[in-house]
Amino acid sequence: MSTPAVSHPHRIDGLARSHPTAFEIRPGRDALAALSDTLKLSDLRKLCFAGEIAPQGARDWVLRGTLGATVVQPCVVTLKPVTTRIEERILRRYTPDAIEPKAAEIEMPEDETVEPLPSVVDLGEVMTEALALALPAYPRADDASLGEAAYAPPGIEPLRDEDTKPFAGLAAMRDKLAGKDTSD
């Protein structure tokens, strides 16, 4: 198992049960570079994870926080840099009653914020996971366009996207039968 790029462990038995424990993580330049490399980003700036871990009931704990980051990823079409500002609310409920899944395939629980109570909550791991989940899956530059590629053997007219839409042909036939000119 590799060492996380950012680690801020808190032992559950070391947290106060009488009041919330506040936290704020602002990784330094080296940690940002390591995290950027881990998440395959072009750049990672202004990362902040702040919130609190508070007791809930007799045995449970709840983590509430806000994640803010500016990430740069390559556009999926042009490879130009795409800058995205991420602002996410993070909620995790830790309970000893949660069951850790053993099978490779499991059903998603109704409340996806519930997790088994660990002996140590690593806020760096929570931050990294939340950031990874918040990243745009297919970042795209504003001016990026796939366009249309049309291929066919010599002498044959290529099939275009419009040709594969059957209702467009029906509309043209309807207009022709109604006496409208469709030669546009």
C-alpha positions in Angstrom: 0.0 0.0 0.0 1.4 3.4 -1.0 1.7 6.4 1.3 -1.1 9.0 0.6 0.0 12.3 -0.9 -1.7 14.1 2.0 -2.2 12.4 5.4 -3.9 14.0 8.5 -4.9 11.0 10.8 -7.1 11.5 13.8 -7.6 8.7 16.3 -11.3 8.4 17.1 -10.6 7.5 20.8 -8.5 10.7 21.0 -11.4 13.0 19.9 -13.5 14.9 22.5 -17.0 13.5 23.0 -18.2 16.8 24.5 -17.7 19.0 21.4 -16.8 18.9 17.7 -13.2 18.9 16.6 -12.5 21.5 13.9 -10.0 21.0 11.2 -8.6 22.9 8.2 -6.2 21.3 5.7 -4.3 23.5 3.2 -1.6 21.3 1.6 1.7 22.9 0.7 3.3 23.0 -2.7 4.9 19.6 -2.5 1.8 17.9 -1.3 -0.3 19.6 -4.1 2.2 18.4 -6.7 2.1 14.8 -5.3 -1.7 14.9 -5.2 -1.8 16.3 -8.7 0.4 13.5 -9.9 -1.8 10.9 -8.0 -5.0 12.2 -9.6 -3.4 12.7 -13.1 -4.1 16.4 -13.1 -2.1 19.0 -15.1 -2.2 21.3 -12.0 -3.8 21.6 -8.6 -4.2 24.9 -6.9 -5.9 26.4 -3.9 -6.9 23.2 -2.2 -8.7 23.5 1.1 -10.6 21.0 3.2 -12.2 22.4 6.3 -14.9 21.3 8.7 -15.4 19.3 11.9 -15.7 15.8 13.3 -18.4 15.6 15.9 -19.8 12.9 18.2 -23.4 11.8 17.2 -25.3 9.7 19.7 -23.6 7.3 22.0 -21.2 5.6 19.5 -21.3 7.4 16.1 -19.3 10.2 14.6 -20.1 12.6 11.8 -17.7 14.5 9.6 -19.0 17.6 7.9 -16.7 19.7 5.7 -16.3 21.8 2.6 -13.8 21.0 -0.1 -12.5 23.8 -2.4 -10.0 23.4 -5.1 -8.9 24.7 -8.5 -7.9 22.0 -10.9 -6.4 22.0 -14.4 -7.0 19.0 -16.6 -6.4 18.5 -20.4 -9.5 18.9 -22.6 -10.7 15.5 -23.9 -11.0 16.9 -27.4 -8.2 19.4 -27.9 -5.8 18.7 -24.9 -5.9 22.4 -24.1 -5.8 23.1 -20.3 -9.3 23.3 -18.7 -9.5 25.0 -15.4 -12.3 24.0 -13.1 -13.3 25.4 -9.7 -14.6 22.7 -7.3 -16.7 23.5 -4.3 -18.2 20.4 -2.5 -19.9 19.8 0.8 -18.6 16.6 2.3 -20.6 14.4 4.8 -19.5 11.1 6.3 -21.2 9.2 9.1 -19.1 6.7 10.9 -20.9 4.0 12.9 -19.8 0.7 14.4 -23.1 -0.7 13.1 -22.1 -0.3 9.4 -21.1 -3.5 7.8 -18.0 -3.6 5.6 -18.9 -5.3 2.3 -16.9 -8.5 1.6 -18.1 -9.4 -1.9 -16.7 -8.0 -5.1 -20.2 -6.9 -6.2 -22.5 -5.3 -3.7 -25.7 -3.2 -3.8 -25.3 0.5 -3.1 -26.8 1.3 0.3 -29.6 3.8 0.6 -27.4 6.2 2.6 -24.0 6.4 0.9 -22.6 8.7 3.6 -22.6 5.8 6.2 -19.2 4.1 6.7 -17.9 1.6 9.3 -16.3 3.4 12.2 -12.5 3.1 11.9 -10.0 3.6 14.7 -8.4 6.4 12.7 -10.0 8.8 10.3 -7.4 10.1 7.9 -8.8 13.5 6.8 -6.2 13.6 3.9 -7.7 10.4 2.5 -11.2 11.7 2.9 -10.1 14.9 1.1 -8.4 13.0 -1.7 -11.4 10.7 -2.3 -13.8 13.6 -2.3 -11.6 15.5 -4.8 -11.3 12.5 -7.1 -15.1 12.1 -7.1 -15.7 15.8 -7.8 -13.3 16.0 -10.8 -15.0 16.5 -14.2 -14.9 13.1 -15.9 -14.6 14.6 -19.4 -13.2 18.2 -19.1 -13.9 20.2 -22.2 -12.6 23.6 -23.4 -15.3 26.1 -24.3 -14.3 26.2 -27.9 -13.8 22.4 -28.3 -15.8 20.8 -31.0 -15.6 17.2 -32.3 -17.0 18.1 -35.7 -18.2 15.4 -38.0 -16.1 12.8 -39.7 -17.5 11.2 -42.8 -15.8 8.2 -44.5 -16.8 6.2 -47.5 -15.1 4.3 -50.4 -14.3 6.3 -53.6 -17.4 7.0 -55.6 -19.9 6.5 -52.7 -21.4 9.4 -50.8 -20.5 9.1 -47.1 -23.3 8.5 -44.6 -23.7 11.5 -42.3 -25.2 11.8 -38.8 -28.3 13.5 -40.3 -28.8 10.5 -42.6 -29.1 8.1 -39.6 -32.1 10.1 -38.2 -35.2 8.3 -39.6 -37.6 11.0 -38.5 -35.7 13.7 -40.4 -36.4 11.7 -43.6 -40.0 11.4 -42.7 -40.3 15.1 -42.1 -38.8 15.8 -45.5 -41.2 13.3 -47.2 -44.2 14.9 -45.4 -43.1 18.4 -46.5 -42.7 17.1 -50.1 -46.2 15.6 -50.1 -47.6 18.8 -48.7 -46.0 20.7 -51.6 -43.3 22.5 -49.6 -39.9 23.0 -51.2 -37.2 21.0 -49.2 -34.2 21.8 -51.5 -32.7 24.2 -48.9 
